Amino acid sequence: MQFLIIPVTPLAQNCTLLCCEQTRRAAVVDPGGEIERIISTAQSKNVEIEKILITHGHFDHIGGVDELAGRLSIPVEGPHRDDQFLIESLPQQCKIYDFPPAKSFIPDRWLEQGDQVTFGNQQLEVLHCPGHTPGHVVYFHGGEKLALVGDVLFKGSIGRTDFPRGDHETLIRSIREKLWPLGDDVQFIPGHGPLSTFGEEQRTNPYV
């Protein structure tokens, strides 16, 4: 499996294109905006997008979901149902933060702890990691030792917990009980900023 990070929106949100090398099928994780750029990037890599995966319901991660799903006639999976209130409020989120208007949507599949998602020949494990938002999920590919953690964890920092239904203690517990056991050598793609590993963050991240 290959991955390509496509920073989108003025918040430089790490939209990720996951590509199955055997089938040339792909999944897009958190298409927050700039849909034309995402589609053209997939075309340039000669892959077909078959699915959208969502980590959580904040506007910079889901602003382009409805448009992309409609354009390509593909399903949306994730996050956990506890983020439904955020997805429903997407138009209001965009207005508050002066972002381009975006339509809310209903995922084709809500995800739970222990679920699996697939695209091409690839399979990702789902971990429910609340704290930043109550329905936040993380996607983990064991073979590649790669995790897509959204806004749970960053290089040198952690997700904010001052948004509606955020909770600091819950976030720290999610990181320590769900992410650290995956292994020090696991590389992770955060929702913003550079990549890191769980081992590096355990050693150097002052928040955890």
N, C-alpha and C positions, 0 to 999 in steps of 0.2 A: 504494500500500500504506500502510495505517495501522498503528500499533503502540500498545499500551497496556500499561504496566508494572503488574503486580499483586504487590506485596511479600507474600511468604508465609513462614511459620515464624517462630519467635522470632529467627532470624538475618536477617530482612528480606531474603530472597533474591529477586532481581528475576525472577520468573516473567514472561514476556512473551507477550502475545496479539498475533499478527501477523494482520492482516485484509486480504484481497483486496477492494478496494472494488467491482470489477466483478462478482464472483460471490458476495460475502458469505460466502466460505469462509475458514476460519482455521486457523492452526497455533499450538499452545502450546509454547513453549520453556521447558524446565526446570520442570515442575510439581512443586515440592518438597513441597507439602502444601496444605491448605485447598481441597480439591477442590470443595466446594459453592460456594465463593466464585468459583473460576475459571469454573465452569459458569454461575453466575448472571450473572457479568460478560459472558460471551459472549452470553447470552440478552438482556441489556439492550442490547447493541450490535447485536442482530439478525444475528448471524453464527453459522454452523455450524462447529464444530471438526471437522476432518477428519484431523488428524495431530498426533502429539507429536514434537518434536525435542529431543534431549538433547545438551548440550555436554560433560558429563563425569559420572563415576560417584559423586560425593560425595552423601551422604544428603540434604542440604538442597536439592539440585537434582533428585533423582529419587525422593524419598520418596512422592510421590503418583502416580507413573507407572502402576503396576500397577492401582490403583483407577480412575484416570481412563480408562485404555485399556479396562478391563473395562466400565465404566459406559457408555461411548460406542461401544464396539466399533470402535476406531480403531487404526491401526498406530503403531508406535514406530520412529523412525529415529535412529541415532546412539547413542553416540559411536563412536569408533574401537575396534576389538576389543581393543586393549591395556588398556582399562578394564574388561574383563569381570570381572577379579578383584574390582574394587570393587563392581560391581553384584551379584555373587554374595554379597558380604559385607554387603549392605545391612541385613539384620536385626541383625547384630552391630554395625554402625555406629550404628544407632538406639539400641541398648541402651547402648553405651558413652557416647553423648552425651545420654542421657536424653530421647530423642525418641520420639514415638508409634511403635509397631511398624509396619513396612512390609515387604511381600513383595518379594523379588528378582524379576527378570523377564529374558527374553531378547528383545532388540530384534528387530523384524522385518527390520531392515536395519542392518548395521554400515557405517560410512562411512570413506572413504579420502580422502586429499588429491586434489583435482581432481574429486570427485564433485559432483553437483548434486541438490538436493532441491526439490520443488515442492508447492504447494498453491494451489487456485484457479488463477488465471492467473499466479501469481508463481513466480519461480525464484531460488534461493539457491545460491551457490557454497560449497563446503566446503573449509576449510583445516585440515589436521592440525597442531595447535600444542601439542606436548607440553611438559612442564616442571612445571606444577602437578600434573597427572597425566599418565601416559604416553599415554593415549588421548584427550586433550582435543581437541575440534574447535571451530572458529569458523564461524559462518554469515555470509555477506556478500551483500548485495543491491546490485548495482552501480548500478542505476537510481536508487535512493533514497540511495545513498552511506551505507549503514547496515550496521554490523557488530554481531553479538551475540557477545561475546567470553568469556562465562562468567567464570571466575576467572583468566584469563590476565593481564588488565590492568585497573586501576582508575584513577579520577581521583586522581592524586598517588601511586599505589602500584602494586604488582604482586602476583600471586598468591603464596601461601605455597608453599615447596618442601620443607618438613620433614615432609610426609605420606609414606606408603609410595610408593616409586618416583618421588618428586618429584626434580627436578634443576634447580638454579638456572641453571647455564650453558645448559642446554637451553631453559629458559623465556626467557631473554634473547635467545637466538638465534631462537626462534619469533617474538618480538615484532619484532625488527629485520628479519628476513628474510621473514616472512609478512605482518605487519600494516602496517608502515610503507610498503611499496611500493603499498598500496591507495590512498594519497593523504592529504595533510594535512587535507583537508576532509571526510574520512569521520567521521561521528558514530558513537560506539559505546555500546552498552548493556552495562555490566558485570554480573557476577553479584550484586554488592551495591553500594549507593551511587549517587551521581549520574552522569549521562551526561557525556561529554566528547568531544573529537575527537583523532584521532591527532596532528595538528599541535600542539595544545595540550600533549599529553603529551611530545612530542619536545622542546618548548621548556622545560617546567617540571617534569617528573616526575624527581625525583632518582635514581630507581632504574634509569632507562633512558637 
